[in-house]
């Protein structure tokens, strides 16, 4: 089964989702899935798209983590959590809803600096911590890659996550786990 969890690898941002749905064919394919279509043929029929265009739109929705494809059943489904996760991430990053000051340290979904003030620092790092799944062991290279997606100085960010007790490093320093 090739279904994807939207939290695997990455969750699309609100901006990513808007971009994915900016094209008419993709919006039509999304609507068809929401109305119960599960195959390229059904999407094509409901949307009046040619099958290759319907297939291309569905592929984009799948690549963008809005839909999932089950290769055994050859069916598509919408991933219900995608939009909720994107909005939660947006609220965390922007600081909206809590007014906690953490949002000012993010621009376009990336960290601009690591705050010096402990209270704000812990809130900012908590946003980054959510990129790591509980119970999963990460190699140092994977941690570096994830931290690099957030901040250019990924070494300092990784160190801050460990120092704040949000990631635990093994004794040899080769693997990490979310605390």
ABEGO torsion letter per residue (X at the ends): XABBBAABGBBBBAAAAAAAAABAAAAAAAAAAAAGBABAAAAAAAAGBBAAAAAAAAAAAAAAGABBBBAAAGBBBBBAAAAAAAAAAAAAAAGBGAGAGAAAABBGGBBABBBABAAAAAAAAAAAAAABBBGBBBBAAAAAAAAAAABABAAAAAAAAAAAGABBBBAAGABBBBX
